[in-house]
Amino acid sequence: MSLLTYLLFFSHHEYSNITNRLTTENGS
């Protein structure tokens, strides 16, 4: 697994977590 692939995967994972957190807060 190359560093670039890992970076893209990690960025996408973090982006999903942040989006889900904002959506949950706005929905409350």
N, C-alpha and C positions, 0 to 999 in steps of 0.2 A: 504494500500500500504506500503510494507516494505521499509526500508531505502536502502537495497541492490537493490531492484527493481528500486527505484527512481534513485539511483546512476547509474545503468546500462542504464536507459532510458536517463538520462541527458548526460552521456558520449557519447552515440550514437548520440544524437541530436547535441551536440557540434562538434563531429567528422564530421558529415554531413555538418555543416555550414563551418567548416574550409576547407573541401575538395572542396565544391562548390566555396568558395572564391578563392582558389588557381587555380582551373580550369578556373574561369572567368578571373583571372589576366594573366594566361598563354595563354588564347585564344585571349586576346586583342592584 
